[in-house]
Amino acid sequence: MPTVSKRGEIMPASPIRRLAPLADEAVARGVKVYRLNIGQPDVPTPPAALEAIHAVDRTVLEYSPSAGLLSLRQKLQEYYRRFGIEVDVDDIIVTCGGSEAVLFAFMACLDPGDEVIIPEPAYANYMAFAISAGARIVTVPSKISNGFALPPISEFEELITSRTKAILICNPNNPTGYLYTPAELMQIRDLVKEHNLFLFSDEVYREFCYTDAPYISAMTLPGIEDQVVLIDSVSKRYNECGIRVGALITRHEKLKRNVMKFCQARLSPPLLGQIVAEASIDTPADYMRSTFMQYLQRRNFLIKALNKIPGVYTPMPMGAFYTVASLPVEDADHFCAWCLKEFSYNGQTVFMAPASGFYTDPGLGRNEVRIAYVLEIPELERAVEVLAKALEAYPGKNV
């Protein structure tokens, strides 16, 4: 029998999706599953986006340019300007979701064996994309005890070697919801500038910042203008994850040429998705405000409710729509699977993402879960009640 690739063997399974078969089995048994595992918003997609689909009047659904539709890139240029991000249209490359933007950034910047330093816990797919590129992820652990703030910059410096090529941040952060402060961003900028590194900045959740401090994009940090690679997506801010449209933005001319080769190899981003994305950028401000307020209210409710459960602790996330919580259990992976396989309360259970999958060190995050507050408050209220009952009944809890 032929052997499969070692790359595929070491590719990590998604902590967000790998328990999905157990959730499906629970549903088949008639159990109501509260899906807190994945950042799939329940907020309706903007009407303008849906109308754009119905208005498609073409006899041929053709390829688009490999860099994406010019009209969409022009709209994105206007959108970024609202956040103080000044880029040329040619600096914007449309991708098949933010995931492809990360993959192409890695493929175009990194050679096999090159290293990327990332604060963890981190979005699990970063590890998968690094493996695809033959690169190595080097992590700096952050701590739940201080809300997952940026670790001391000296810890980054200790990890820099001749193979270090980049630092990657997610701001606001997935999975923790942490929002980097201006001082922290300047520390990262200084490090990137001193060591001549790329800074990959995933800013997909910029619309969801819950502080009075202004949102700061890595693209606006002075002195590293050609070193920043911005990762973006329309999925979260317009509640249209299924259209698979993202963007890679950089001012680095040679990097853009490299990225375009990968874009040409995959031909083009999805045509219908780009049509929807372009219409979405004109979404009225009241829709965006309403969506923001829903997440803010959900966050406020969820964090307070979780911290009332004996033995549970979660810091207050300042962005995105996730939080990482520590539970009074020895093994959150087992607990999350147990909830789906063996537990129900009044015909209900919860589906959460074990946080161990967001760390590279097998010893970290063992008692933590990531929870996405993408359900309405009445649903969240019932989900928290079910979680509390599950922790009471679980045989592997810490006492």
N, C-alpha and C positions, 0 to 999 in steps of 0.2 A: 504494500500500500504506500502511495507517495506521502511524504511528510509535508506538513504545512509550515509556514514561515515562523521563525522565531519571533519576528516582529509582531505577528498576530497573537502568538502565545503570551507575550508579555504585555500586550495592550490591555489596559485596565477596563473592567466592566463598569458601566455607569452606575454610580451610587444612586442616581436619580431615577433610573429606569430598570435596574436589574431585578427589583422585586415586583415589577409590574405583573408578571404571570401569577404571582400569589394574590395580588389584588384582583385580577380577573377571576381567579378561582373563588375568591371570597364573594364577589358579585354573583357568580354562578350559583353559589349556595344561598343566595338571597340576602346577603349582608350588605348594608349600606356602608360604603367606603368613603371617608373624608380624605380627599387627595391633597395632602399638604406637602407632597414630595417634589413637585415640579412647578416651575414658574410659568404656568399656563393661566393667564388672567381670565377671569369670568366676566370682565367688563366688555360690553358690546363694542365691536369694531366701529370706527366712525362711519356714519351714514355715507359720507362722500366716497369712502373707500369701496363700500358695497355698491354704490351707484356706478362707480367706475367699471366694475365687473359687468354689470348689466348693460352698460353703454358700449361695450366692446362691439365694434361693427367692422369686422375684417373678414376677408375671404381666405386669408392665409395667416396663420400664426407663425411668423417668421423668426429667425434668429435675430437677436439684438446685437449691437456692437459688443465686443469682448469686454470693454471697459464699462458697459452699461449705457442706457439711453442718455443722450446729451441733455434732453429736457429734464430728466430726473436728476442728473448731476448738477444742473443749474439750480434746481429747486433746493437740493441739499446744500449747495453753496450759500443760498439765502438763509436757510435754516441755521447753519453753523454760525453765520454772522450775528444772529441773535444772541449767541453765547460768547461773543468776542473772538471767535475763531475765524481768522481771515485766511482763506486758501483760494487758489485758483481752481477752476473747474477741472483742469487736467490733474490736479492733486488728488481728486476723488475717483476711486475705482469701485464700482458696484460689484458686490460679491453675492454668492448664494448663502445668505445669512451671515451673521457675525462669525459663525464657526469657520466658514471658509476664509474669512478675512484673517483670522488667527492662523489657520493652516498656511495660507499663502505668505503671510508675514514671516512665519518660521522657515518655510521652504526657500523664500527669496533672500533671507538674511543669514541663515545658519547653515553651516556645513556639518556633516556627521562628526559627533564628538564635541561640538560647541556647546556652551552652557548658558542657560538662562536662569537668573536668580528671581525667585517669586516668593512673596510673603504667603505663608499658609496659615489656616486652611485656604484653599484656592479652588476655583472652578475646575472640576475634575477633568474636563475635556482638554485643558491646557496640557496635562500630562500625556493624553492620547495623541495630541497633535505633535508634541515634541518627539514622541516615539516614531510617528510617521515621518518626521524630518530627520531622524537619526540623531537628534540633539538630546541633551541631558538637562533635566530640571533639577536645580539646586534650590532648596527651600530654606526660608528663615521663619521659624514658628512665631506666630503671634499668640496672645493669651486671652482667654475668655475673662480672666480676672480684671483686666484693664480695658475690656470692651473690644479687644482685637485691634488696638492701636498699632501703628507702624512700629516694628521692633527697632531697637537702637541701631542707628546707621553704622555703628562700628561692627555689628554682626554681619551686615552686608559686606563691608570692606574685608572682613576676615575670609570671606568665601570667594573673593575675586582672584582668578588665576589667569594664566595666558589663554585659556580656552573660554573665558567669560566674554560673551558677545552682547548681552542685553539684560535689562531688568524689565519685568512685567508687573504691572499693577492693574487692579480692577477697581474703579472709583466712580460712583459708589460700589461697594464690594459685594460680590456674590462669592461665597455664601453668607458672609457675616452681617452685611448691611452697614459696615463701617464706612465713614466718609473721611478721607484724608484731609488734614488741616493744611492751610497755606504753608505753615512752617515745615510740615512733613514733606510736602511736595517740593519745597525749595531744597530740602536735604537730599531728596532723590535727584533733583536737577543737578546739584553740585557734584554728586557721585557720578552721574552719567557723563557730565562734562569732563570731569577730571580723568576718567578712565576711557573716554571716547567710546561709549557704549550706545546701543540703541535703547530707547525707552518705548516699550509696547504699552499702550494705555487703553484698556477696555473701558469705555465710558457709555455703555449701552443704557445705563440707568440714570443718566444725567437729569432727566425730568423729575426724578423722585429723590430730592434732597430735602430733609426735614429740619434744617437749621436756618437761622437768620443769616449765617455767613454766606457770601456769594460762592456759587459754583465756580471752580477753577479747572479749566482743561489743561492737560499736559501740553497741548498745542500752543498755549499762550505763555509757557514758561520761557523767560528770556535766555538767550545764549545757547539753546539746543534745538533751534528751529528745524534743522535738517536731520536731527537724530530721533525725532518722535514719530512713531507709527500709531495712529489713532484707529481703534477698532470700534465699529458702530453697527447698529441694527435698528430697523424700524419695528421689530417684533413686539417689544415691551411697551414702548410709549404709545403705540397706536393699537395695541391688543390684536395683532395680526401675525402671530407666530408662524402660521401655516404658509404664508406667502414666500418665506425664505429669501428675504432681501436684506443685505447688510452692506457695509462699505469699509474699505481700507483707505485711509487718508494719510498721505505723507508728502513732504516737500523735497525729499531726497530723490534727485533725478535718476540716478543709477538704480536705486531700489524700485522706482516706478517701472523702469524698463524690465527689471527682473520679474516683478509681479505680473506684468502684462504677458509674459511668456506663459506663465501658468494659467492666466485667464484665457489666452488663446487656445491652450491645450484642452481646456474644458469647454471651449466654444463661447458660451454666453450665459449670463445670469437669466433667470426665468422671465420671460416677456410679460406674462399676465401679472406676476408679482410686482414687476417694476411699474406697471400701469397703476396698480393699486397703491403702491408706495408713493408715487408722484401725487396722486389725488389726496393721499393722507396728509401730506405736508401742509395742505391748506385747511386742515382741521381747525375749526373755530377755537378761540382761547377758552371759551366756557366749557367745552368738552375736556380740554386738558386740565383745567382747574378742578372740574368735577372728578376726574379720574384721580388726580393728586389727592384730593380731600378724602376720597374713599379709602385710599391706601393709608393715609395718615390716621384716619379713624380706626381702621383695622389694626394698624400697628399699635396704637395706644391701647386698644382693648386687649389684644393678644398678649402683649408683654406683661401687662398687669395681671391677666388671668393665669398665665404660665407661672409667674413668680409666686402665685398663691398656692400652687400645688406643692405639698411637702417634698423637699429634696430637689426641686427643679430650680434652675437659675438660668436666666438669659439676660444679657445686657440690653440696653436700649439701642436698637439700630438707628442710624441717622440717615440712611438712604436705602434705595432699592426696595424690595418687598420680601426680604428674607431675614431670618434670625437663626443663630445657632444657640441651642439650649443644651445644658448639661442635665442629665437625668440620674436618678438614684438607682442606676443599674450597672452591672459589671460589663455588659457587652451590648451596646446599642444595636449592633448588626443583628444579633440574635433576638433582641427585644422587638425590633421593627418587623422581622420575619414572623415572630410569634404572634404579634398583633393581627397579622393577616391570615395566618394559618390556623391559629388555635383560639383566638379570643374574639368575643363580641359582647357588647353591652346593649341590651334592648335592640338587638339586630344591627348594631353599628360597630365600626372599628375605624382605626386611623392608619393612614399610609404616610410615613415620613421617610426622609432620606438619611441613612446613617452617615454621620459626619466623618467617619474614618476614611471614607472614599475621597474626601477633600484634603487629605494629608498624604504625604509620601512616606512618612515614618509610621510603621505598623503600630507603634505604641501610642500614637496620638489620636485623640478624638474618639477613643473607645467608648466613652459614656456620653457622647454628644450626638445630636441630630440637627439637621437643617430643616426648618419649617418655613414654607412659603405661605404668606398670608394673602392668598389669592381667592379666598372665599368670602362671601358676605358675612357680616358680623353674626347673624343668627346661626349660620353654619359653623363659624369659628367657635361660637359659644358651645354648641353641641360637641364639636370635635375636642375641645379642651376637657369637657366633662368626661368624654369617652377615654381620653388619654389618662386622666386622673384615675378612673376606674381600672384601666389596664395596669397602671403602675401598682395599684393596690393588690391586684390579683397575680401579678407576674412573679414566678418562683425564683427568678434570678436577680431580684432587686438587692441593692446594698442596704444594710440596716445599721 
